[in-house]
Amino acid sequence: MLQQTKVATVKDYFNRWMLRFPTALRLAEAPVEEVLEAWAGLGYYRRARNIHATAVQIAESGMPQSRDEWMTMPGVGRYTASAVSSMTTGERVTVVDGNVSRIISRIFGLYCDVTTGSGQKEIWQVADSLLPERSFPGDFNEAMMEFGALQCVPKSPNCTDCILKNECVAYSEGLVATLPIRNSRKKQKRKMIVETAYCFTNARNEVLLAKRLEKGLYAGLWEFPMASTQEELESELLVPISNVSKPLGIVEKKLSHRVLKITLVRASLEARKKSPHGTRYQALAWYSKRKIEELAISSTTVSILRLLEKK
């Protein structure tokens, strides 16, 4: 959960998650839909799918006992595998994340680009050399990550009160603002995606939701049917759309590599078949507003629901 997400955001999600899935076996037994529902709002939904797939493998083959074994699990790389193995079994492996890269670059005055493979290799080598012989590896790794998160922060760290300032090359040579080097990290311009979301209601005041395919953006999640044009959505739903209202409002969401700009409208369907065309959605269903809260939906859909409540 903490990958690319702040602790303050994760805290409540984690507590609810552990109440719902207290063991790997309980998680493995849960359908993916339930897992996505518990994850809804955290973003990066592939993480939820990977942790569920990992639980399934653990239920079938047992708990991994080393970093190498953890790295065979879905979506688990060297960093996560090292952290889990060192903290649970005490395996003598180190962890390198953004915090650790920053600490090592500054203390040792390293000019390697930490965004490159060669730069990361150098950082890992130094980290491995620092692991104390008599300490528990998990404690050391946690201490390094916490030190980077709380003391050796990216911008304007309080170096004068730092316990390592006398050993820090960056501090002594005035390079704190320069290190670590990130020359290869170029800011990508987010792609703007402009679409219209349609609110269809029936006689029971239920709304029509569509379930995304199990791949791509918001894979497997429910949302208001949307598309870039009315014709495109009609082709997907296989029915004509009529009585389109004026825009009720606009929802904007910034994702990692794109910006969604979604205009919400009300509309009517003349008829509806059981299944959509399958280019974007795999299923359609009518839901009450109370039932929607129990579904696996994205933060974008939550924003649309809030906008709808005001109209």
C-alpha positions in Angstrom: 0.0 0.0 0.0 2.9 2.4 0.7 4.3 2.1 -2.8 3.7 5.5 -4.3 1.2 6.4 -1.5 1.8 8.4 1.7 1.5 6.8 5.2 -1.3 9.3 6.2 -3.4 8.0 3.3 -2.7 4.4 3.8 -3.2 4.2 7.6 -7.0 3.8 7.7 -7.0 1.6 4.6 -4.5 -0.8 6.2 -6.4 -1.1 9.4 -9.6 -1.9 7.5 -7.8 -4.3 5.3 -6.3 -6.3 8.2 -9.7 -6.6 9.8 -11.1 -7.9 6.5 -8.2 -10.0 5.4 -6.3 -11.0 8.6 -4.4 -13.8 6.9 -3.0 -14.7 3.5 -5.4 -17.6 3.4 -8.4 -15.3 4.0 -7.2 -13.0 1.3 -6.6 -15.9 -1.2 -10.2 -17.1 -0.6 -11.7 -13.7 -1.4 -12.8 -13.0 -4.9 -10.8 -10.3 -6.8 -13.9 -8.1 -6.8 -13.9 -8.0 -3.0 -10.2 -7.2 -2.9 -10.6 -4.3 -5.4 -13.5 -3.0 -3.4 -11.3 -2.9 -0.2 -8.6 -1.2 -2.2 -10.9 1.4 -3.9 -9.6 4.9 -3.5 -5.9 4.0 -3.1 -5.2 4.0 -6.8 -2.6 1.9 -8.7 -5.1 -1.1 -8.7 -2.6 -3.5 -10.2 -1.1 -3.6 -6.7 -4.3 -5.0 -5.3 -4.4 -7.7 -8.0 -0.8 -8.6 -7.4 -1.2 -8.9 -3.6 -4.3 -11.1 -4.2 -2.3 -13.3 -6.7 0.5 -13.5 -4.2 -1.8 -14.7 -1.5 -3.1 -17.4 -3.8 0.4 -18.6 -4.4 1.2 -18.6 -0.7 -2.0 -20.6 0.0 -0.9 -23.1 -2.5 2.9 -23.3 -1.9 3.5 -21.8 1.5 5.2 -18.6 2.7 8.4 -17.5 0.9 11.4 -17.8 3.2 14.0 -15.7 1.3 14.3 -12.6 -0.8 14.8 -14.8 -3.9 11.6 -16.7 -3.2 9.7 -13.5 -2.6 10.8 -12.1 -5.9 8.9 -15.0 -7.6 5.7 -13.5 -6.3 3.5 -11.4 -8.7 4.6 -7.7 -8.7 7.3 -8.2 -6.0 10.6 -6.7 -6.9 14.0 -6.5 -5.2 13.0 -3.7 -2.8 9.8 -5.2 -1.5 11.3 -8.7 -1.3 14.3 -7.4 0.6 12.2 -5.4 3.0 9.8 -8.3 3.8 12.5 -10.9 4.1 14.8 -8.9 6.3 12.0 -7.9 8.6 10.2 -11.2 8.9 13.0 -13.8 8.7 16.0 -11.7 9.5 17.7 -12.4 6.2 20.9 -10.4 5.8 19.8 -8.3 2.8 19.5 -4.5 2.6 16.7 -2.3 1.2 17.2 0.6 -1.2 14.3 3.0 -1.8 14.2 6.7 -2.6 15.0 7.5 1.0 18.0 5.2 1.2 19.3 6.4 -2.2 19.2 10.0 -1.0 21.0 9.2 2.3 23.8 7.2 0.7 24.3 9.7 -2.2 24.7 12.6 0.3 26.8 11.0 3.0 29.3 9.4 0.5 29.1 12.2 -2.0 28.1 9.9 -4.9 27.5 11.5 -8.3 25.9 8.4 -9.8 22.5 9.0 -11.3 20.1 7.2 -9.0 17.4 6.9 -11.7 19.7 4.6 -13.8 20.4 0.9 -13.5 24.1 1.6 -13.0 23.4 4.2 -10.4 21.1 1.9 -8.5 23.7 -0.9 -8.6 26.3 1.4 -7.0 23.8 2.5 -4.3 22.9 -1.2 -3.5 26.6 -2.1 -3.2 27.2 0.7 -0.7 24.0 -0.2 1.2 25.2 -3.9 1.5 28.5 -2.8 2.9 26.8 -0.8 5.6 24.8 -3.6 7.1 26.1 -4.1 10.7 27.2 -7.6 11.6 25.4 -7.8 14.9 22.2 -5.9 14.2 18.8 -7.4 13.1 18.7 -6.6 9.3 15.1 -5.6 9.4 15.7 -3.0 12.1 18.6 -1.5 10.2 16.5 -1.3 7.0 13.6 0.3 8.8 16.0 2.8 10.5 17.5 3.8 7.1 14.1 4.4 5.5 12.8 6.3 8.5 15.9 8.5 8.6 15.4 9.4 5.0 11.7 10.1 5.5 12.1 12.2 8.6 15.6 13.7 8.7 17.4 13.5 5.4 14.4 14.8 3.4 14.5 15.8 -0.2 14.2 19.5 0.3 15.7 21.8 3.0 16.8 19.1 5.5 17.8 20.3 9.0 21.4 19.3 8.5 22.8 21.3 11.5 21.0 19.0 13.9 21.8 15.8 11.9 23.8 13.2 13.9 25.6 12.3 10.7 26.6 15.7 9.6 30.3 15.2 10.4 30.4 12.2 8.1 28.3 13.7 5.4 30.2 14.7 2.2 27.2 16.6 0.9 27.0 18.7 4.0 30.7 19.5 4.2 30.9 20.4 0.5 27.6 22.3 0.2 26.1 19.6 -2.1 22.9 18.8 -0.1 20.7 20.5 -2.6 22.5 18.8 -5.5 22.5 15.2 -4.4 21.2 12.8 -5.3 21.7 13.2 -9.1 18.5 12.5 -11.1 19.6 13.7 -14.6 17.7 11.0 -16.5 14.3 11.6 -14.8 12.4 13.8 -17.2 9.0 15.2 -16.3 6.5 13.6 -18.6 3.8 15.7 -19.9 0.5 14.2 -18.8 -1.8 13.2 -21.6 -5.2 14.9 -21.4 -8.2 12.6 -21.9 -11.5 14.3 -22.4 -14.7 12.2 -22.0 -18.3 12.4 -21.0 -19.9 10.3 -18.3 -23.6 9.5 -18.6 -26.0 9.1 -15.7 -28.8 6.8 -16.8 -31.6 6.1 -14.2 -34.5 3.7 -14.2 -38.0 3.7 -12.6 -36.5 2.5 -9.3 -34.1 5.4 -9.2 -31.2 3.1 -9.8 -28.2 4.2 -11.9 -26.6 2.2 -14.7 -22.9 1.3 -14.1 -20.5 -0.4 -16.4 -17.6 -2.7 -15.4 -14.3 -2.1 -17.0 -12.4 -4.9 -18.8 -9.8 -6.7 -16.7 -7.0 -4.7 -18.3 -6.0 -1.1 -18.9 -7.1 1.9 -16.8 -9.4 1.1 -13.8 -9.3 -2.6 -14.8 -12.3 -4.5 -13.3 -13.8 -1.4 -11.6 -17.3 -0.1 -11.9 -18.0 3.4 -13.2 -20.6 5.5 -15.0 -20.6 4.6 -18.7 -18.3 7.1 -20.4 -16.6 7.8 -23.7 -15.1 10.5 -25.8 -18.2 10.9 -27.9 -21.9 9.8 -27.7 -21.5 7.7 -30.8 -18.6 5.8 -29.3 -20.6 5.0 -26.2 -23.7 4.0 -28.2 -21.4 1.6 -30.1 -20.1 0.1 -26.9 -23.6 -0.2 -25.2 -25.2 -1.4 -28.5 -28.2 1.0 -27.9 -29.1 4.6 -28.8 -28.8 7.3 -26.3 -31.3 10.2 -26.1 -32.4 13.1 -24.0 -28.9 14.2 -23.2 -28.9 17.1 -20.6 -26.7 20.1 -20.4 -23.5 19.4 -18.5 -24.0 19.0 -14.7 -20.4 19.7 -13.9 -16.8 18.6 -14.7 -14.5 16.2 -12.7 -10.8 16.4 -13.2 -8.4 13.7 -12.0 -4.6 13.8 -12.3 -3.2 10.3 -12.7 0.5 9.3 -13.0 0.7 9.8 -16.8 -2.6 11.4 -17.8 -5.3 13.8 -16.8 -8.9 12.9 -17.0 -11.4 15.6 -17.7 -14.9 14.2 -17.4 -18.1 16.1 -18.1 -21.2 14.6 -16.4 -24.6 14.6 -18.1 -28.0 12.9 -17.6 -29.4 10.9 -20.4 -31.8 8.1 -21.4 -31.4 4.7 -23.0 -34.1 3.5 -25.4 -33.4 -0.1 -24.6 -30.6 -2.1 -23.2 -29.1 -5.5 -24.0 -27.5 -7.7 -21.4 -23.9 -7.3 -22.4 -21.9 -4.4 -23.9 -19.8 -4.7 -27.0 -16.7 -5.6 -25.0 -14.3 -2.9 -26.3 -14.2 -1.1 -23.0 -16.7 -2.8 -20.7 -17.5 -6.4 -19.7 -20.8 -5.9 -17.9 -23.6 -3.5 -17.2 -25.9 -3.4 -14.1 -28.4 -1.2 -12.3 -27.5 -0.2 -8.8 -29.0 1.8 -6.0 -26.8 4.5 -4.5 -26.4 2.5 -1.3 -25.3 -0.5 -3.2 -22.7 1.5 -5.2 -20.8 2.2 -2.0 -20.2 -1.6 -1.7 -18.7 -1.9 -5.2 -15.1 -1.7 -6.3 -15.1 1.8 -7.8 -12.4 4.3 -8.6 -11.8 7.7 -6.9 -13.0 9.2 -10.2 -16.4 7.5 -9.8 -16.5 8.7 -6.2 -16.0 12.3 -7.4 -18.8 11.9 -10.0 -21.1 10.5 -7.3 -20.4 13.6 -5.1 -21.1 15.9 -8.0 -24.3 14.1 -8.8 -25.5 14.5 -5.2 -25.3 18.3 -5.5 -27.5 18.3 -8.6 
